[in-house]
Amino acid sequence: MNYNKQLAAFGIRENIISIKPFGSGHINDTLCVTVEEQGQKKQYVLQKMNTDIFKDPEGLMNNVNKVTAYMRNVIMQHCGDPARETLRFYPTEDGKMFYTAEDGSCWRLEDLVTNARSYDEAANAEMFALTGKAFGGFMADLANFPAEELVEVIPDFHNTKARFQAFK
């Protein structure tokens, strides 16, 4: 597939080195895009959002932007590195947070966090414990986030109690 229109919507028209499938996700279609910018290689994640699951891509991206902006501030207060510790999405040239293609598919662009790994499952109990600790830290950092500003993209998606009950 040719991704030139998707990338052009975000201002990427030249110096594209490669576009390759990325990760092992099962919800969205994800690509790693490598470009040359000012003599340096830069990598992005170009993602086709699954609008069968996320029927309100505008609401979804509104939520993502609010949470990531909030988290950037929290991370900076903790003297962390927001470029490594939270996502950064790019707007399209017309200021939208995603691009809608002629076929109705919705695309977003974000920085690829380099020198990082993600895992589909915990290899051992220690890794599982660290995952829980990281999630708990994330929830603690979001404790003062104004959740009423979020759009309910999936019913009870942000309802931790209901999700936990469904999990049990």
Secondary structure, 3 states (H helix, E strand, C coil): CCCHHHHHHCCCCCCEEEEEECCCCCCCEEEEEEEEECCEEEEEEEEEECCCCCCCHHHHHHHHHHHHHHHHHHHHHCCCCHHHHCCCEECCCCCCCCEECCCCCEEEEEECCCCCCCCCCCCCHHHHHHHHHHHHHHHHHCCCCCHHHCCCCCCCCCCHHHHHHHHC
